[in-house]
């Protein structure tokens, strides 16, 4: 209420936007974004995106709603900021949708993809966002395979296999783009979701949320992956360090959804029931110089067949990431070989395992049976 003449109160008129926001409530305004981002343009978004982080706008909406409730005010009488921000978010709905592809690796037909090297396809990149848990924004990155003409590989008759990569603790997803790009050059689509504080256990469902959103969005006209993903096909999940713990939890929790598990310099949590599964494939990779040394084989014996453990000669923990900091390296073992040498050795097993178990490639299955990979000590 506003103060009027002495002894009188004058009711505030919130106006049309206020009436709408008051009737719907803050959470419903947020919910409209789920629909709106599929139908809005990007001109305004491109201008704002570099100036106001979308997460900041979302936080303002939440704060406006909670503040009104705490003060005991009717939402319709206190939602002027909320209505304005909500309307702005609706206009900016295009910010949630993927933009044009950035080419990270150009196609090159001379690349053979053998020995952990890149394949002949290119690697395209885009990022997108979706709402989760009503009012939390989940951003994720997608790396896709590109043909010589710049179009995305795959078709409705030849869908692309989907891989999820979960980052390590306090490590941003962009530091694994090298790995996702490599997989793209070999025909895989890789999804990497952000997590609160870069800790996967704080928002453990983000990878699933990102995959759900990507599968839903990819049915839309003009999406980079339109008609190129099979929503019924299980995805594989990889994870490095803390991300490996999260990957094992997802894999064990939903056998119908997840195919191959890849644990990179990590092991499953003691409470994750991986022992019950036989016939579900898993790959375990760790550097010989990873610290602590106890990580090397811990947890591997808990998995049933088919499985493979590769200990990469001279590789340390942070060789899996780009831009390792001095502080990170101070707690790591010494890298006895450069990442340009150790990564291809590790990728031999990842590539072979995915081709064998996701694509049923007979040559890859035979390579796994033989188990000879230069630079890697293999156990089963």
NORKA-V696977 format. One record per residue. N is the residue number from 1. RES is the residue in one letter. PHI is phi in degrees with one decimal (* if undefined). NEAR is the number of other ideal C-beta (glycine too) atoms within 10 Angstrom. Layout:
BEGIN
n->N res->RES phi->PHI near->NEAR
n->N res->RES phi->PHI near->NEAR
END
This chain:
BEGIN
n->1 res->X phi->* near->10
n->2 res->X phi->-107.3 near->9
n->3 res->X phi->-72.5 near->8
n->4 res->X phi->-112.9 near->10
n->5 res->X phi->-58.5 near->7
n->6 res->X phi->-51.2 near->5
n->7 res->X phi->82.2 near->5
n->8 res->X phi->-125.2 near->8
n->9 res->X phi->-117.0 near->10
n->10 res->X phi->-115.2 near->10
n->11 res->X phi->-71.2 near->9
n->12 res->X phi->-76.1 near->14
n->13 res->X phi->-100.7 near->11
n->14 res->X phi->-70.1 near->19
n->15 res->X phi->83.3 near->13
n->16 res->X phi->-64.4 near->9
n->17 res->X phi->-61.5 near->15
n->18 res->X phi->-64.8 near->20
n->19 res->X phi->-60.2 near->14
n->20 res->X phi->-64.2 near->18
n->21 res->X phi->-65.1 near->29
n->22 res->X phi->-66.2 near->19
n->23 res->X phi->-70.9 near->11
n->24 res->X phi->-80.6 near->17
n->25 res->X phi->87.7 near->16
n->26 res->X phi->-61.5 near->25
n->27 res->X phi->-66.3 near->12
n->28 res->X phi->-69.7 near->13
n->29 res->X phi->-59.2 near->23
n->30 res->X phi->-63.3 near->21
n->31 res->X phi->-62.7 near->15
n->32 res->X phi->-61.1 near->15
n->33 res->X phi->-62.0 near->25
n->34 res->X phi->-56.3 near->15
n->35 res->X phi->-80.7 near->11
n->36 res->X phi->-65.9 near->16
n->37 res->X phi->-67.8 near->22
n->38 res->X phi->-83.0 near->15
n->39 res->X phi->-126.1 near->11
n->40 res->X phi->-100.9 near->20
n->41 res->X phi->-83.4 near->12
n->42 res->X phi->-120.6 near->15
n->43 res->X phi->-60.2 near->9
n->44 res->X phi->-68.5 near->15
n->45 res->X phi->-58.5 near->19
n->46 res->X phi->-60.1 near->12
n->47 res->X phi->-72.7 near->11
n->48 res->X phi->-75.7 near->15
n->49 res->X phi->-55.4 near->15
n->50 res->X phi->-83.2 near->7
n->51 res->X phi->-115.5 near->6
n->52 res->X phi->-131.3 near->13
n->53 res->X phi->-59.0 near->12
n->54 res->X phi->-59.8 near->18
n->55 res->X phi->-61.3 near->13
n->56 res->X phi->-65.6 near->8
n->57 res->X phi->-63.1 near->17
n->58 res->X phi->-62.6 near->19
n->59 res->X phi->-65.7 near->14
n->60 res->X phi->-62.2 near->18
n->61 res->X phi->-61.9 near->22
n->62 res->X phi->-61.9 near->17
n->63 res->X phi->-64.5 near->14
n->64 res->X phi->-61.9 near->23
n->65 res->X phi->-65.5 near->23
n->66 res->X phi->-67.8 near->11
n->67 res->X phi->-64.0 near->13
n->68 res->X phi->-64.4 near->20
n->69 res->X phi->-67.0 near->13
n->70 res->X phi->-63.4 near->8
n->71 res->X phi->-80.6 near->8
n->72 res->X phi->70.1 near->7
n->73 res->X phi->-89.7 near->13
n->74 res->X phi->-60.3 near->11
n->75 res->X phi->-58.5 near->20
n->76 res->X phi->-64.6 near->19
n->77 res->X phi->-92.6 near->16
n->78 res->X phi->-136.4 near->21
n->79 res->X phi->-109.1 near->29
n->80 res->X phi->-56.6 near->15
n->81 res->X phi->-63.1 near->16
n->82 res->X phi->-61.8 near->25
n->83 res->X phi->-63.6 near->24
n->84 res->X phi->-64.6 near->15
n->85 res->X phi->-66.8 near->22
n->86 res->X phi->-60.7 near->26
n->87 res->X phi->-63.5 near->14
n->88 res->X phi->-63.2 near->15
n->89 res->X phi->-63.1 near->23
n->90 res->X phi->-63.9 near->16
n->91 res->X phi->-66.4 near->16
n->92 res->X phi->-91.5 near->23
n->93 res->X phi->-54.9 near->21
n->94 res->X phi->-61.9 near->19
n->95 res->X phi->-64.6 near->22
n->96 res->X phi->-80.0 near->23
n->97 res->X phi->-86.0 near->21
n->98 res->X phi->-66.0 near->20
n->99 res->X phi->-92.6 near->16
n->100 res->X phi->-63.4 near->8
n->101 res->X phi->-72.5 near->19
n->102 res->X phi->-96.2 near->10
n->103 res->X phi->-89.0 near->12
n->104 res->X phi->-93.3 near->17
n->105 res->X phi->-134.4 near->22
n->106 res->X phi->-77.6 near->12
n->107 res->X phi->-62.0 near->20
n->108 res->X phi->-155.1 near->13
n->109 res->X phi->-66.5 near->8
n->110 res->X phi->-79.2 near->5
n->111 res->X phi->-79.9 near->15
n->112 res->X phi->-103.0 near->10
n->113 res->X phi->72.6 near->17
n->114 res->X phi->-91.2 near->10
n->115 res->X phi->62.8 near->13
n->116 res->X phi->81.0 near->21
n->117 res->X phi->-85.8 near->15
n->118 res->X phi->-61.5 near->20
n->119 res->X phi->-85.5 near->22
n->120 res->X phi->-75.5 near->17
n->121 res->X phi->-78.2 near->25
n->122 res->X phi->-88.4 near->25
n->123 res->X phi->-127.5 near->28
n->124 res->X phi->-105.5 near->26
n->125 res->X phi->-128.7 near->23
n->126 res->X phi->-149.2 near->18
n->127 res->X phi->-122.2 near->15
n->128 res->X phi->-147.1 near->22
n->129 res->X phi->-139.0 near->21
n->130 res->X phi->-146.8 near->23
n->131 res->X phi->-89.2 near->18
n->132 res->X phi->-137.7 near->18
n->133 res->X phi->51.6 near->11
n->134 res->X phi->73.2 near->12
n->135 res->X phi->-132.3 near->17
n->136 res->X phi->-105.2 near->17
n->137 res->X phi->-92.7 near->20
n->138 res->X phi->-112.0 near->22
n->139 res->X phi->-96.4 near->18
n->140 res->X phi->-144.0 near->23
n->141 res->X phi->-108.8 near->20
n->142 res->X phi->-131.3 near->24
n->143 res->X phi->-112.7 near->28
n->144 res->X phi->-127.3 near->25
n->145 res->X phi->-79.3 near->26
n->146 res->X phi->-118.8 near->24
n->147 res->X phi->-87.3 near->14
n->148 res->X phi->-59.0 near->12
n->149 res->X phi->-83.8 near->6
n->150 res->X phi->90.5 near->12
n->151 res->X phi->-79.8 near->12
n->152 res->X phi->-78.7 near->22
n->153 res->X phi->-66.5 near->19
n->154 res->X phi->89.1 near->20
n->155 res->X phi->-161.3 near->10
n->156 res->X phi->-63.4 near->10
n->157 res->X phi->-91.0 near->6
n->158 res->X phi->-140.9 near->10
n->159 res->X phi->-68.0 near->17
n->160 res->X phi->-91.5 near->21
n->161 res->X phi->-69.8 near->23
n->162 res->X phi->-111.2 near->25
n->163 res->X phi->-125.9 near->25
n->164 res->X phi->-106.1 near->27
n->165 res->X phi->-118.6 near->26
n->166 res->X phi->-108.7 near->31
n->167 res->X phi->-72.9 near->26
n->168 res->X phi->-77.9 near->28
n->169 res->X phi->-65.2 near->16
n->170 res->X phi->62.0 near->12
n->171 res->X phi->-119.0 near->23
n->172 res->X phi->-73.0 near->16
n->173 res->X phi->-62.4 near->22
n->174 res->X phi->-60.3 near->17
n->175 res->X phi->-75.7 near->19
n->176 res->X phi->-112.8 near->25
n->177 res->X phi->-61.8 near->21
n->178 res->X phi->-59.3 near->17
n->179 res->X phi->-71.2 near->24
n->180 res->X phi->-64.1 near->25
n->181 res->X phi->-63.9 near->19
n->182 res->X phi->-59.4 near->24
n->183 res->X phi->-62.4 near->25
n->184 res->X phi->-62.2 near->30
n->185 res->X phi->-65.3 near->24
n->186 res->X phi->-107.7 near->21
n->187 res->X phi->95.8 near->20
n->188 res->X phi->-105.9 near->27
n->189 res->X phi->-96.7 near->28
n->190 res->X phi->-119.2 near->27
n->191 res->X phi->-112.9 near->24
n->192 res->X phi->-132.7 near->28
n->193 res->X phi->-95.6 near->26
n->194 res->X phi->-72.6 near->22
n->195 res->X phi->-135.4 near->24
n->196 res->X phi->-55.0 near->12
n->197 res->X phi->56.6 near->11
n->198 res->X phi->56.6 near->17
n->199 res->X phi->-125.0 near->17
n->200 res->X phi->-65.9 near->27
n->201 res->X phi->-77.1 near->15
n->202 res->X phi->-78.1 near->10
n->203 res->X phi->-147.9 near->19
n->204 res->X phi->-65.6 near->16
n->205 res->X phi->-84.7 near->15
n->206 res->X phi->-60.2 near->24
n->207 res->X phi->-64.8 near->27
n->208 res->X phi->-65.0 near->20
n->209 res->X phi->-60.3 near->18
n->210 res->X phi->-64.2 near->24
n->211 res->X phi->-63.3 near->21
n->212 res->X phi->-57.8 near->14
n->213 res->X phi->-66.2 near->21
n->214 res->X phi->-61.5 near->24
n->215 res->X phi->-63.5 near->18
n->216 res->X phi->-69.0 near->14
n->217 res->X phi->-67.4 near->21
n->218 res->X phi->-70.0 near->19
n->219 res->X phi->-83.1 near->12
n->220 res->X phi->-80.5 near->13
n->221 res->X phi->-65.0 near->6
n->222 res->X phi->90.5 near->7
n->223 res->X phi->-68.9 near->20
n->224 res->X phi->-54.3 near->21
n->225 res->X phi->-108.6 near->22
n->226 res->X phi->-55.4 near->14
n->227 res->X phi->63.0 near->15
n->228 res->X phi->-117.8 near->20
n->229 res->X phi->-122.3 near->24
n->230 res->X phi->-100.7 near->16
n->231 res->X phi->-67.1 near->13
n->232 res->X phi->-92.1 near->8
n->233 res->X phi->-83.4 near->14
n->234 res->X phi->-67.9 near->17
n->235 res->X phi->-98.1 near->25
n->236 res->X phi->-100.9 near->26
n->237 res->X phi->-134.3 near->30
n->238 res->X phi->-114.0 near->27
n->239 res->X phi->-154.6 near->28
n->240 res->X phi->-105.8 near->26
n->241 res->X phi->56.8 near->24
n->242 res->X phi->-58.8 near->21
n->243 res->X phi->-64.0 near->32
n->244 res->X phi->-67.9 near->29
n->245 res->X phi->-62.6 near->22
n->246 res->X phi->-65.5 near->29
n->247 res->X phi->-62.5 near->28
n->248 res->X phi->-63.4 near->28
n->249 res->X phi->-64.9 near->22
n->250 res->X phi->-60.9 near->22
n->251 res->X phi->-60.0 near->26
n->252 res->X phi->-74.4 near->20
n->253 res->X phi->-82.6 near->13
n->254 res->X phi->-147.5 near->12
n->255 res->X phi->-61.1 near->13
n->256 res->X phi->-74.3 near->7
n->257 res->X phi->-92.4 near->14
n->258 res->X phi->-113.6 near->22
n->259 res->X phi->-98.4 near->20
n->260 res->X phi->-81.9 near->23
n->261 res->X phi->-106.6 near->27
n->262 res->X phi->-122.5 near->27
n->263 res->X phi->-106.9 near->28
n->264 res->X phi->-108.9 near->26
n->265 res->X phi->54.1 near->28
n->266 res->X phi->-159.6 near->28
n->267 res->X phi->-162.2 near->21
n->268 res->X phi->-72.6 near->27
n->269 res->X phi->-63.7 near->15
n->270 res->X phi->-55.6 near->7
n->271 res->X phi->-86.0 near->7
n->272 res->X phi->-84.8 near->18
n->273 res->X phi->-84.1 near->12
n->274 res->X phi->-87.5 near->20
n->275 res->X phi->-66.1 near->12
n->276 res->X phi->-72.7 near->9
n->277 res->X phi->-99.7 near->17
n->278 res->X phi->-125.0 near->9
n->279 res->X phi->95.4 near->8
n->280 res->X phi->-100.7 near->21
n->281 res->X phi->-75.8 near->22
n->282 res->X phi->-142.5 near->26
n->283 res->X phi->-116.9 near->26
n->284 res->X phi->-130.3 near->26
n->285 res->X phi->-130.7 near->28
n->286 res->X phi->-155.2 near->27
n->287 res->X phi->-81.8 near->29
n->288 res->X phi->-64.7 near->19
n->289 res->X phi->-104.5 near->21
n->290 res->X phi->-65.9 near->25
n->291 res->X phi->-117.8 near->14
n->292 res->X phi->-75.1 near->10
n->293 res->X phi->-61.5 near->12
n->294 res->X phi->-61.3 near->9
n->295 res->X phi->-66.4 near->17
n->296 res->X phi->-55.6 near->18
n->297 res->X phi->-120.3 near->14
n->298 res->X phi->-64.1 near->15
n->299 res->X phi->94.5 near->21
n->300 res->X phi->-59.9 near->18
n->301 res->X phi->-67.1 near->10
n->302 res->X phi->-76.4 near->17
n->303 res->X phi->-92.4 near->23
n->304 res->X phi->-85.3 near->14
n->305 res->X phi->-74.2 near->12
n->306 res->X phi->-83.1 near->19
n->307 res->X phi->-153.2 near->18
n->308 res->X phi->-150.1 near->23
n->309 res->X phi->-117.5 near->22
n->310 res->X phi->-120.6 near->25
n->311 res->X phi->-103.4 near->20
n->312 res->X phi->-85.7 near->29
n->313 res->X phi->-63.2 near->17
n->314 res->X phi->78.3 near->18
n->315 res->X phi->-92.5 near->30
n->316 res->X phi->-110.5 near->25
n->317 res->X phi->-67.9 near->26
n->318 res->X phi->-88.7 near->25
n->319 res->X phi->-66.7 near->26
n->320 res->X phi->-77.0 near->30
n->321 res->X phi->-118.7 near->22
n->322 res->X phi->-81.2 near->15
n->323 res->X phi->57.4 near->10
n->324 res->X phi->-62.5 near->18
n->325 res->X phi->-85.4 near->11
n->326 res->X phi->-61.6 near->6
n->327 res->X phi->-65.9 near->8
n->328 res->X phi->-63.8 near->16
n->329 res->X phi->-68.4 near->15
n->330 res->X phi->-64.0 near->7
n->331 res->X phi->-97.3 near->10
n->332 res->X phi->-106.5 near->17
n->333 res->X phi->-76.8 near->19
n->334 res->X phi->-72.8 near->9
n->335 res->X phi->-80.2 near->19
n->336 res->X phi->-82.8 near->14
n->337 res->X phi->-136.0 near->19
n->338 res->X phi->-73.3 near->11
n->339 res->X phi->-63.3 near->18
n->340 res->X phi->-65.4 near->8
n->341 res->X phi->-95.3 near->16
n->342 res->X phi->-79.3 near->25
n->343 res->X phi->-62.3 near->20
n->344 res->X phi->-58.0 near->19
n->345 res->X phi->-62.9 near->22
n->346 res->X phi->-66.9 near->27
n->347 res->X phi->-66.4 near->23
n->348 res->X phi->-53.5 near->23
n->349 res->X phi->-75.3 near->24
n->350 res->X phi->-60.2 near->24
n->351 res->X phi->-61.0 near->23
n->352 res->X phi->-66.7 near->23
n->353 res->X phi->-63.7 near->27
n->354 res->X phi->-65.6 near->25
n->355 res->X phi->-64.2 near->22
n->356 res->X phi->-69.2 near->23
n->357 res->X phi->-96.5 near->21
n->358 res->X phi->-92.0 near->20
n->359 res->X phi->-107.4 near->13
n->360 res->X phi->54.2 near->9
n->361 res->X phi->-74.3 near->14
n->362 res->X phi->-64.9 near->10
n->363 res->X phi->-67.3 near->10
n->364 res->X phi->-66.6 near->18
n->365 res->X phi->-60.1 near->16
n->366 res->X phi->-68.7 near->11
n->367 res->X phi->-62.2 near->19
n->368 res->X phi->-64.6 near->21
n->369 res->X phi->-63.6 near->9
n->370 res->X phi->-69.1 near->8
n->371 res->X phi->73.5 near->14
n->372 res->X phi->-108.9 near->8
n->373 res->X phi->-134.7 near->21
n->374 res->X phi->-54.1 near->10
n->375 res->X phi->81.9 near->20
n->376 res->X phi->-132.9 near->22
n->377 res->X phi->-87.4 near->12
n->378 res->X phi->-106.0 near->14
n->379 res->X phi->-129.1 near->14
n->380 res->X phi->-127.3 near->10
END
